[in-house]
Amino acid sequence: MSKEKVMVGMSGGIDSSVTAYMLQKQGFQVEGIYLKLHNRTDGYHESNLSYIDGVAKFLGIKYHILDLVDKFSQEVYNYFVNSYLEGTTPNPCVKCNKQIKFGAMLDFAKEQGASLLATGHYAKNDGNFFYMADDLSKDQSYFLSQVPKNALPYMIFPLNSYKKEDIVKLGANLDVAYKKITEKNESQEICFVETVYTDVIKKYANIDVEGDVLDEAGNVVGKHKGYAHYTIGKRRGFTVKGAQEPHFVTKLNPKENTIVVGKKPSLEVNEVIGNSLNMYIEDKEFSCGVKLRYRSNTTPCKIKIEDDKVYISLEEPALGVASGQLAVFYDNDKVIGSAFIESAK
């Protein structure tokens, strides 16, 4: 009887390398996939592929290089740039997981005869729902919550019950493969940003245009260096005349190149509207917990879904909620859906 074939998304980092190693130990027929998503010229791909090549030779597996530069540009990169120019805060990793990693890469894995696609994500999946990983400090269920439900039966995450230090120890077994994979730097959160995100935006628009800082009544109280340099909740990089307390960005106005600031209580919101829903349950009204950004705590809320929009009533105020970010709905540790934040008040 032939071994079950599993494709492993390999980035050259320790998590995906250990994922391939673990699955081979479990008896799977393992092959790797490396995604070329952008045309960085700083040796990014060459470095990653050197690690993958070493690990693949050590394990005796083959790997594929899947060129998705055009699709990534259309689905993720352009969205990232346009979001900042429109005054919203994008979440490119969420888009990439949906459209690229568990969209195009999953399609490729199936074409190659694989019954499963594995990655080094820290999350759990039972084929119907995602769940938080045991190591909550590494949990990535938030970023997976826009992946369509029909993809879940094909996805496995072997690292779901491990802590990072456990993976580093397992990775020591692969150090003989190539260089020191356990010492390789963690991949950047946004893989196509070489330095800071504004350097990407500057390629497409002049964002270094000084503008007015407004208070909540619309009075000019200072100056800023260009609206695209700011996100909701930011407290530095602008002036406020005579301010005795910290002020935070509460609103961006791209057309006027102005930003609105206020004191910390101004960041509080109690109601959020979301769109682009991706739900794993059929209910239209329910209570749950919601994360309004990756590192936020889960806030109790009531959900009502109408006409492809979700209305989120928070049971306690949240701070610094940004349009464009993701609201993820949890039933304890189970992900039951998500939506992109359209507005908050």
PASEVO-218625 format. One record per residue (C-alpha): y, x, z; residue in one letter. Coordinates in steps of 0.25 Angstrom, whole numbers, plus 2048, in hexadecimal, padded with zeros to 3 digits. Layout:
residues N
YXZa...
***
This chain:
residues 345
800800800m80D8067FCs818809806k8247FF807e8308057FFk83D806806v84A80B801m85381280Av862813808g86582280Bm87382780Ds86F836811g872833820g86983382Bi86782482Dd86282181Fs85A82E81Fs85382A82Cv85181C826t84982281Aa84182B824y83D82082Dm839817822l83082181Cq82A82482Ak82781582Aq81F81681Dg829810813f82A815805q83981A806v84381D7FBe8528207FDg85E81B7F7i86C8227F7y8788197F3l8838207EBk88E8177EEl89B81F7EAh89F82B7E3n8A48347EFr8A68437EAt8A584A7F8d89684C7F7g89383F7FFy88783B7F6h8828497F4e88184C803s87A83E805n8708417FAl86D84F7FFs86984880Dy86183D806i85A8477FCd85584F808g850844810v84A83D804a84284B801k83E84C810f83883E810l83383F802g83A8327FDi8428307F0k85082A7F0y8598237E6h8688257E4i86F8177E1l87C8187DAd88480C7DFl8928127DDv8978077D4d8927FB7DDk8978027EAf8A48037E4s8A57F57E0q89F7EF7ECe8A37F87F7v8AE8037F4y8B77F97ECn8B67EF7F7y8B97FA802f8C67FE7FAv8CB7F07F7n8C87EB805s8D27F580By8DC7F2800l8DB7E4803e8DE7E6812g8CF7E4817t8C57ED81Et8B97EF815p8AB7F181An8A47F980Fp8977FC816c8947ED817v8977EB808k88E7F7805c8837F280Dn8837E5806k8867E97F8q8807F77F7i8767FB801k86F7EE803f8737E97F5g8727F37EAa86A7FD7F2m8607F27F6l85F7ED7E8d85B7FC7E4f8517FD7EFa84A7F07EAk84A7F57DBe8438027E0q8387F97E6g83C7FB7F5a8397EF7FEs8447F4808l8517FB809l854804816a86180A81At865812827g86E80682Ch86D80383By86A7F483Ba85E7EB83Ck8587E1831n84D7D7832d84E7D2824g8577C7827n8627CC830f8687D9834f8697DD843y8717E884Am86A7F584Ca8657FA859d86F805859d87C7FC85Al885809858s87F80B84Ak87C7FC847d8807F9838q87C7EA837s88B7E7836y88B7EE828f87F7E7823l8837D9826s8887D6818q87A7DA811v8747CD80Bp8697C7813k85F7C8807n8607D7808a85B7D8817l84C7D7814p84D7E480Cy8557EC816m8507F5822i8577FE82Cf84D807832p85880D83Cl85B7FF842n855803850s859811851y865818857k86D82384Fk86882E858e85982A855d85C82B846i862838847v85583D84Ek84D837843l85683D839g85284B83Ea845849837n84D84982Al85585682Dd84B85E826v84E85681Aa85C85B817y86786181Fk86985A82Ck86984B82Ai86B848839t87884F838e87D84982Bk88A84182En88983282Fe88D82B822s89B826822q89D817824e8A4816817i89C81F80Dc8A781F802f8B282380Bv8B383280Ce8BF833816t8C782681Av8C6818813y8D581980Ft8D2825806d8C981B7FEv8D48107FDi8DE81A7F8k8D781C7EBk8DA80E7E7y8E780B7EEa8F38117F4n8F180D802i8FB817809d90780D807v90F80B814e9107FD819g9167F4824d90F7F2831v9117E3836l90F7DD843d9087CF844e9167C8842a9187CF835g9237D983An9237E7834v91F7F0840v91B7FD83Ag91580582Ek907808829h90181181Ek8FB807815g8F37FA818y8E5800813a8E580A81Eh8E37FF829y8D97F682Dt8D97EB838i8DA7F0846g8DF7FE842k8EA80384Cr8EF810846r8F6815839g90280C83Af90F80A842t9147FF84Bv922801850k92480085Fg9157FD861a9117FF870q9027FB86Ee8F87FE863p8F97F5856h8ED7F284Df8EC7ED83Fv8EA7DF83Et8EC7DB82Fk8EE7E3822l8F77DD817n8F37E580Ap8FD7DE801k9097E180Ae9037EE80Fn9057EA81Dt8FD7EA829i8FE7E1835v8FC7E7843v8FB7E1851g8F77E585Fk8E87E5863k8E77D5866p8EC7D3857s8DE7D8853l8D67CD85Ae8D07C3851v8C77B7854n8C47B1847e8BE7B883Av8BB7B382Ci8B17BA824g8AC7B9816n8A17BF80Ds8967BA817l8887C0818n8807B7821m8727B9826y8717AB82Ci87479D827e87D798833d88B794830k89079383Ee88B79C849f88F7A5855s88C7B4854c8927C2856g89B7C884Cv89F7D7849k8AC7D7842l8AB7E683Fr8A07F0840y8A37F784Dr8A87EA854s8A07E285Fn89A7D585Ct8A37CA85Ft89D7BB862p8A27B1857c8A07A4851k89D7A4842i8A0799838k89D79B829i8A479281Fe8A6794810d8A17A280Fd8AA7A681Ak8A77A9829v8B07A5834y8AE7AE841i8B47A984Es8B37B4858l8B17B1867e8B97BD86Be8C47C4863p8C17D085Aa8CB7DB857l8CF7E1849g8C77D8840v8C97DD832a8C77D5825s8BD7DB81Cg8B47E0827q8A77D982Al8A37CE835a8957CF838v88E7C4840f8837C884Ay8797C0852d8777CA85Dn8727D6855d86F7CE848k8787CD83Cv8797BF838i8847C182Dg8927C782As89F7C5822a8AB7CD81Ef8B77CA826i8C27C281Ee8CC7C0829s8CE7BF838a8D77B9842k
***
